[in-house]
């Protein structure tokens, strides 16, 4: 114990117990809020005072402070970029005012390159989170600019670096979060679940909900007796509502509360994640923890977690026909129970709260990238 204490005592205080500032989402959404809540609980275990500059408030925890920020929305591309720039400038002003209150910063919205440059100019240790690639080319360019200026790249899986084409690995650090093991558990045996397929997430083009609706139509035309649950909200919500009206086997539930997600996942025999771009979605790990097999597009960090036919299933592409064919392939797999068990075992061994805290503690207290 004495040796351990002496080793810690030689480490700079800003690494030993850092005050942290996190720049997060500038548009409120349930998925980002769930991510934020997990990160806040981890940060409280490894840091001193924690400051969140986000649109969504973090959970009420000792030492966690919220500085609200928001970027306006517009359907016009030029206006969106003006609002985007204005929001960055506003965050920069916050950073200048708060510069004495924090030691390290995590930029979760990697496209915010102006705050990243300012933080480096202020001598702060900047950690940039690597998530799914945005569809807009210019936004992707901003992200890559932030990656180049960051001291540390936080990645949930190393596959995200390949997805982005980032060749430099020396400043990448593992930062996988966790699944709440007390809530996300299998409460219904997979063999007793009816052939119900679920889609849960933001209802927008990037998440592939339109392709999912197309796959449902393909399966209905084939006469397959399947039920579908769709949960979420977003730009394509009205389109989903119309489809649910036309197809009686679609149960559209709108935005499902986080407290109700474990039960919804336990209703399903398969979860489909047909996204065009991703980081490592919460829904994948939560479904796996519930013993619900996942069929997902091989994008972002997903192929690092799912091995096709072993602990889940991967989509060759996300066309409606491909999704439909692979839904049937997955449900008819004779080893579906083994696949589900393998998935649950992997999440239970790698994505615990304790391991997540340990991963972030090593990142924040590591002197080599200070």
C-alpha positions in Angstrom: 0.0 0.0 0.0 2.9 2.4 0.9 4.5 1.8 -2.5 1.3 2.5 -4.3 0.8 5.7 -2.4 4.3 7.0 -3.2 3.7 6.3 -6.9 0.5 8.3 -6.9 2.1 11.1 -4.9 4.7 11.8 -7.7 2.0 12.3 -10.3 0.9 15.9 -11.0 -2.3 16.8 -9.2 -4.0 17.7 -12.5 -3.5 14.1 -13.5 -4.2 12.6 -10.1 -7.6 14.3 -9.5 -8.3 16.4 -12.6 -11.1 19.0 -12.9 -12.8 18.1 -16.2 -14.7 20.1 -18.7 -16.8 18.2 -21.3 -18.2 19.7 -24.5 -21.1 17.6 -25.6 -24.2 17.6 -27.7 -25.7 20.9 -28.7 -29.1 19.5 -29.7 -31.1 17.6 -27.1 -31.8 14.0 -27.9 -32.5 10.9 -25.7 -29.5 8.9 -27.0 -27.1 11.7 -26.3 -28.6 12.1 -22.8 -28.1 8.4 -22.0 -24.5 8.6 -23.1 -24.0 11.8 -21.0 -25.5 10.2 -17.9 -23.0 7.3 -18.1 -20.1 9.6 -18.8 -21.0 11.8 -15.8 -21.0 8.8 -13.4 -17.6 7.7 -14.7 -16.2 11.2 -14.5 -17.3 11.5 -10.9 -15.2 8.4 -10.0 -12.0 9.7 -11.6 -12.0 13.5 -11.4 -12.7 16.5 -9.1 -15.2 19.0 -10.3 -16.9 18.1 -13.6 -18.3 20.7 -16.0 -20.6 19.8 -18.8 -21.2 22.2 -21.7 -24.2 20.5 -23.3 -27.8 20.9 -24.4 -28.9 18.1 -22.2 -28.4 18.3 -18.4 -26.3 15.6 -16.8 -27.6 13.6 -13.8 -27.6 15.4 -10.4 -24.3 14.3 -8.8 -22.0 16.0 -6.3 -19.4 18.1 -8.1 -21.1 17.9 -11.5 -22.0 21.3 -13.0 -24.0 22.1 -16.1 -23.4 25.0 -18.5 -26.3 24.9 -21.0 -25.6 25.5 -24.7 -27.6 25.0 -27.8 -27.2 25.4 -31.5 -30.3 26.4 -33.4 -31.8 24.2 -36.2 -32.4 25.1 -39.8 -33.3 23.1 -42.9 -31.1 25.4 -45.0 -27.5 24.3 -45.3 -25.9 27.8 -45.2 -27.9 28.7 -42.2 -26.9 25.5 -40.4 -23.3 26.3 -40.8 -23.8 29.9 -39.6 -25.5 28.5 -36.5 -22.8 25.9 -36.1 -20.0 28.6 -36.2 -22.0 30.8 -33.8 -22.3 28.0 -31.3 -18.6 27.3 -31.4 -17.8 30.9 -30.8 -20.2 30.8 -27.8 -18.4 27.8 -26.4 -15.1 29.5 -26.9 -16.3 32.4 -24.7 -17.3 29.9 -22.0 -13.9 28.3 -22.2 -12.1 31.6 -21.7 -14.3 32.5 -18.7 -13.8 29.1 -17.1 -10.1 28.5 -18.0 -9.0 28.5 -14.4 -11.6 26.0 -13.3 -10.6 22.9 -15.3 -7.4 21.0 -16.1 -8.5 18.6 -18.9 -11.3 18.7 -21.4 -13.1 16.1 -23.5 -14.7 17.3 -26.8 -17.4 14.9 -27.5 -18.6 16.8 -30.6 -15.4 16.4 -32.7 -16.6 18.8 -35.3 -16.1 21.6 -32.8 -12.6 22.4 -34.1 -12.5 26.0 -32.9 -12.8 25.0 -29.2 -10.2 22.3 -29.7 -7.7 24.8 -31.1 -8.5 27.3 -28.3 -8.0 24.7 -25.7 -4.6 23.8 -27.1 -3.6 27.5 -27.2 -4.7 27.7 -23.5 -2.3 24.8 -22.6 -5.1 22.5 -21.7 -5.0 18.7 -22.2 -7.5 18.1 -24.9 -9.2 14.7 -25.4 -11.4 14.3 -28.5 -14.0 11.6 -28.8 -14.1 9.6 -32.0 -17.6 8.7 -33.0 -19.4 7.8 -36.2 -18.6 9.8 -39.3 -21.2 12.5 -40.2 -22.7 12.5 -43.6 -21.7 16.1 -44.5 -18.2 16.3 -46.1 -17.3 19.7 -44.5 -18.3 18.4 -41.0 -16.0 15.4 -41.5 -13.2 17.8 -42.4 -13.7 19.7 -39.1 -13.6 16.4 -37.2 -10.3 15.3 -38.8 -8.9 18.8 -37.9 -9.9 18.2 -34.3 -8.3 14.7 -34.4 -5.0 16.2 -35.6 -4.9 18.8 -32.8 -6.1 16.5 -29.9 -3.6 15.2 -27.4 -5.7 12.1 -26.9 -8.2 10.3 -29.2 -10.9 8.5 -27.2 -12.2 5.5 -29.0 -14.8 2.9 -27.9 -13.1 0.5 -30.3 -10.0 0.8 -32.5 -12.1 -0.1 -35.6 -13.4 3.5 -35.5 -10.0 4.7 -36.4 -10.0 2.5 -39.5 -13.5 3.8 -40.3 -12.2 7.3 -40.2 -8.9 6.5 -42.0 -6.9 7.7 -39.0 -3.5 6.1 -39.3 -1.8 7.4 -36.2 -2.5 5.1 -33.3 -0.1 6.3 -30.6 -2.6 8.8 -29.1 -5.6 6.6 -29.2 -7.0 5.4 -25.9 -9.8 2.9 -25.2 -12.8 4.6 -23.6 -15.7 2.1 -23.9 -18.6 2.9 -21.6 -20.7 0.4 -19.7 -24.1 -1.4 -19.6 -26.2 -1.1 -16.4 -26.1 -4.8 -15.5 -28.8 -4.3 -12.8 -31.3 -3.3 -15.5 -30.3 -4.8 -18.8 -30.6 -8.5 -18.2 -32.5 -11.3 -19.9 -35.9 -11.6 -18.1 -37.5 -13.7 -20.8 -36.1 -16.9 -22.3 -35.2 -16.4 -26.0 -37.1 -19.6 -26.9 -40.3 -18.2 -25.4 -40.2 -15.0 -27.3 -42.4 -14.7 -30.4 -40.8 -13.8 -33.8 -40.6 -10.1 -33.0 -38.0 -7.8 -34.5 -37.1 -4.5 -33.0 -35.7 -1.2 -34.2 -34.9 1.4 -31.5 -33.1 4.7 -32.2 -33.3 8.1 -33.7 -35.7 8.1 -36.7 -33.4 9.7 -39.2 -31.7 8.8 -42.4 -28.3 7.9 -40.8 -30.0 5.3 -38.6 -31.4 3.5 -41.6 -35.0 3.6 -40.5 -36.3 4.2 -44.0 -34.4 1.1 -45.2 -35.9 -0.8 -42.2 -39.4 0.2 -43.3 -38.6 -1.1 -46.8 -37.4 -4.4 -45.4 -40.6 -4.8 -43.5 -42.6 -4.3 -46.7 -40.4 -6.9 -48.5 -41.0 -9.4 -45.7 -44.8 -8.7 -45.7 -45.0 -9.2 -49.4 -43.3 -12.6 -48.9 -46.0 -13.5 -46.4 -43.6 -13.8 -43.4 -45.5 -13.8 -40.1 -43.3 -11.4 -38.2 -44.1 -8.6 -35.8 -42.0 -5.4 -35.6 -41.5 -2.9 -32.8 -40.2 0.5 -33.7 -39.2 2.9 -31.0 -37.8 6.4 -31.3 -38.3 9.9 -32.5 -36.8 12.2 -35.1 -37.2 13.7 -38.6 -38.8 10.6 -40.1 -41.3 10.1 -37.4 -44.3 10.9 -39.6 -43.1 8.5 -42.2 -42.9 5.7 -39.6 -46.4 6.5 -38.3 -47.8 6.2 -41.8 -46.1 2.9 -42.3 -47.4 1.6 -39.0 -50.9 2.6 -40.1 -50.5 0.7 -43.4 -48.9 -2.4 -41.8 -50.7 -3.8 -38.8 -47.7 -5.9 -37.9 -45.7 -2.7 -37.0 -46.1 -1.5 -33.4 -44.8 2.0 -33.4 -44.3 3.2 -29.8 -42.7 6.6 -30.2 -39.9 7.5 -27.9 -39.5 4.8 -25.3 -38.3 5.9 -21.9 -34.9 4.6 -20.8 -36.6 2.8 -17.9 -38.8 0.8 -20.3 -36.0 -0.2 -22.7 -35.0 -3.5 -20.9 -38.6 -4.8 -21.1 -38.8 -3.7 -24.8 -35.6 -5.5 -25.6 -36.8 -8.7 -23.8 -39.9 -8.7 -26.1 -37.7 -9.1 -29.2 -36.1 -12.1 -30.7 -33.9 -9.9 -32.9 -32.8 -6.3 -32.9 -31.8 -4.6 -36.2 -29.3 -1.7 -36.4 -29.1 -0.8 -40.2 -27.2 2.4 -39.7 -25.2 4.2 -42.4 -22.7 5.4 -39.8 -22.2 4.7 -36.2 -19.7 4.8 -33.3 -20.7 2.0 -30.9 -24.4 2.4 -30.2 -25.8 1.9 -26.7 -28.6 -0.2 -28.2 -26.2 -2.9 -29.5 -24.6 -3.5 -26.1 -27.9 -3.2 -24.2 -29.6 -5.8 -26.5 -26.7 -8.1 -26.1 -26.9 -7.8 -22.3 -30.6 -8.8 -22.5 -29.8 -11.9 -24.5 -31.3 -10.4 -27.6 -29.4 -11.2 -30.8 -28.3 -8.1 -32.9 -28.3 -7.8 -36.6 -26.3 -4.7 -37.5 -24.6 -2.9 -40.3 -20.8 -3.4 -40.3 -20.0 0.3 -39.7 -18.0 2.2 -37.1 -17.1 0.1 -34.1 -19.8 -2.5 -34.5 -17.5 -5.1 -36.3 -15.1 -5.0 -33.3 -17.9 -6.1 -31.1 -20.0 -8.4 -33.2 -18.6 -11.5 -35.0 -21.1 -12.8 -37.6 -22.7 -16.0 -36.5 -20.9 -16.1 -33.2 -22.3 -13.3 -31.0 -24.5 -11.6 -33.4 -25.0 -11.0 -37.2 -23.6 -8.4 -39.6 -25.3 -6.9 -42.7 -23.3 -6.9 -45.9 -25.2 -3.7 -46.8 -28.3 -1.9 -45.6 -30.6 -2.1 -48.6 -34.2 -3.2 -47.8 -33.7 -6.5 -49.6 -30.5 -7.3 -47.8 -32.0 -6.4 -44.4 -35.0 -8.6 -45.1 -32.9 -11.6 -46.2 -30.7 -11.3 -43.2 -33.5 -11.0 -40.7 -34.7 -14.4 -41.9 -31.1 -15.7 -41.9 -30.7 -14.6 -38.3 -34.0 -15.8 -37.0 -33.6 -19.2 -38.7 -30.1 -19.8 -37.4 -30.1 -23.1 -35.6 -27.6 -21.8 -33.1 -29.5 -18.6 -32.2 -29.5 -19.4 -28.5 -25.8 -19.9 -28.5 -25.3 -16.6 -30.3 -27.4 -14.8 -27.7 -25.5 -16.4 -24.8 -22.1 -15.5 -26.4 -23.3 -11.9 -26.8 -24.5 -11.6 -23.2 -21.2 -13.1 -21.9 -19.1 -10.6 -23.9 -20.9 -7.6 -22.6 -20.9 -9.0 -19.0 -17.1 -9.4 -19.1 -16.0 -6.3 -20.9 -18.6 -3.5 -20.4 -19.0 -3.3 -16.7 -19.1 0.0 -14.8 -15.9 -1.0 -12.9 -14.0 -1.6 -16.1 -15.2 1.6 -17.7 -14.0 3.6 -14.7 -10.7 1.9 -14.8 -10.3 2.7 -18.5 -11.1 6.4 -18.0 -8.9 6.6 -14.9 -5.9 5.3 -16.9 -6.7 7.9 -19.6 -7.0 10.9 -17.3 -4.1 10.0 -15.1 -1.7 8.9 -17.8 1.3 11.3 -18.0 2.6 10.3 -21.4 0.0 12.3 -23.3 -0.2 15.2 -20.8 
